[in-house]
Amino acid sequence: MSDTPADLMLKNLSEVFGERDSERRMAAIENLYSEDAVFFEAEQRFAGRRAISDAIAALRDQLVALAPTGRSGQPDAR
């Protein structure tokens, strides 16, 4: 049985954009994206699975830097 578009979107969100571990993120990208996939973000173009994984890692780093922090100095678990 194939995944519905909604299933694929949820997998992309959780397994690719939500994944902190680069190896697990890359495995998900290999499962969900074609070899010649292209990702566009903030007027930038990233071609290929490795470039997409690297771009998502950089985007995650930017978002973590903007996250509110608790008393420990770590981002709140919201």
C-alpha positions as CSV (number, residue, x, y, z in Angstrom):
1,M,0.0,0.0,0.0
2,S,1.4,3.4,-0.9
3,D,1.4,6.4,1.4
4,T,-1.1,9.2,0.9
5,P,0.1,12.7,0.3
6,A,-0.9,13.5,3.9
7,D,1.2,10.6,5.1
8,L,4.2,11.7,3.1
9,M,3.9,15.3,4.4
10,L,3.8,14.1,8.0
11,K,6.8,11.8,7.4
12,N,8.7,14.7,5.8
13,L,7.9,17.0,8.8
14,S,8.8,14.5,11.5
15,E,11.5,12.3,9.9
16,V,13.3,15.0,7.9
17,F,12.7,18.5,9.4
18,G,12.1,17.1,12.9
19,E,15.2,14.8,13.0
20,R,18.2,16.1,14.8
21,D,20.5,13.1,14.0
22,S,22.1,13.7,10.6
23,E,22.3,9.9,9.7
24,R,18.6,9.3,10.5
25,R,17.6,12.4,8.6
26,M,19.6,11.3,5.6
27,A,18.0,7.9,5.7
28,A,14.6,9.5,5.7
29,I,15.6,11.8,2.8
30,E,16.8,8.8,0.8
31,N,13.4,7.1,1.5
32,L,11.2,10.2,0.7
33,Y,13.2,12.2,-1.9
34,S,14.3,11.4,-5.4
35,E,18.0,11.6,-6.1
36,D,17.5,14.8,-8.1
37,A,15.2,16.5,-5.6
38,V,15.5,20.3,-5.2
39,F,14.7,22.3,-2.0
40,F,14.1,26.0,-2.1
41,E,14.4,28.1,1.1
42,A,14.8,31.8,1.4
43,E,15.7,32.4,-2.2
44,Q,18.3,29.7,-2.1
45,R,18.3,26.5,-4.1
46,F,19.7,23.2,-2.8
47,A,20.0,20.3,-5.3
48,G,20.5,16.7,-4.3
49,R,19.8,14.8,-1.1
50,R,23.1,15.7,0.7
51,A,22.6,19.4,0.0
52,I,19.0,19.2,1.2
53,S,20.1,17.5,4.4
54,D,22.8,20.1,5.1
55,A,20.3,22.9,4.4
56,I,17.8,21.5,6.8
57,A,20.5,21.1,9.5
58,A,21.4,24.7,9.0
59,L,17.8,25.8,9.2
60,R,17.3,23.8,12.4
61,D,20.3,25.4,13.9
62,Q,18.9,28.9,13.1
63,L,15.6,28.0,14.6
64,V,17.1,26.5,17.8
65,A,19.1,29.8,18.2
66,L,15.8,31.7,18.1
67,A,13.9,29.4,20.5
68,P,12.9,30.7,24.0
69,T,15.2,29.3,26.7
70,G,14.3,28.2,30.2
71,R,16.4,28.7,33.4
72,S,18.9,26.1,32.2
73,G,19.7,28.1,29.1
74,Q,18.4,25.3,27.0
75,P,15.4,25.7,24.6
76,D,12.1,25.0,26.3
77,A,10.5,21.7,25.4
78,R,7.3,22.9,24.0
